């Protein structure tokens, strides 16, 4: 049985999301992009798809 009831959505805390984004940026898999205000945007450069595909192989 799923830990989520129908309609519930998992929302990770900032304490989980930002350290993960920082790690991925440090590894060169994503790069921070200009955002609006205090929001941060991140984008992959295509290598993220290759790394993901290798991990599934």
C-alpha positions in Angstrom: 0.0 0.0 0.0 1.3 3.5 -0.9 2.3 5.8 2.0 0.3 8.5 0.3 -3.5 8.8 0.1 -5.0 9.5 -3.2 -4.4 13.1 -4.1 -1.5 13.6 -1.7 1.7 15.0 -3.1 5.2 14.6 -1.7 6.8 18.0 -1.0 10.4 17.7 0.1 11.7 20.3 2.5 14.3 23.0 1.6 16.8 21.0 3.8 16.6 18.2 1.2 16.3 20.1 -2.1 19.0 22.7 -1.8 21.9 20.5 -0.6 21.1 18.1 -3.4 21.0 20.9 -6.0 24.3 22.2 -4.6 25.9 18.7 -4.9 24.7 18.3 -8.5 26.1 21.7 -9.4 29.4 20.9 -7.7 29.6 17.7 -9.8 29.0 19.8 -13.0 25.7 18.0 -13.8 23.5 21.1 -13.5 24.2 24.9 -13.6 22.4 27.7 -11.8 20.6 30.0 -14.2 19.4 33.6 -13.6 16.1 33.6 -11.7 13.5 36.2 -10.6 14.0 37.6 -7.1 15.3 35.1 -4.6 14.3 32.1 -6.7 17.1 29.9 -8.0 16.7 28.1 -11.3 18.9 25.1 -12.3 19.3 23.5 -15.7 21.2 20.4 -17.0 23.5 20.6 -20.0 22.5 17.3 -21.6 25.2 15.4 -19.8 22.6 14.7 -17.1 20.7 12.6 -19.5 23.8 10.6 -20.5 24.6 10.0 -16.8 21.1 9.0 -16.1 21.0 6.5 -19.0 24.4 5.0 -17.9 23.0 4.5 -14.4 20.0 2.6 -15.8 22.1 0.3 -18.0 
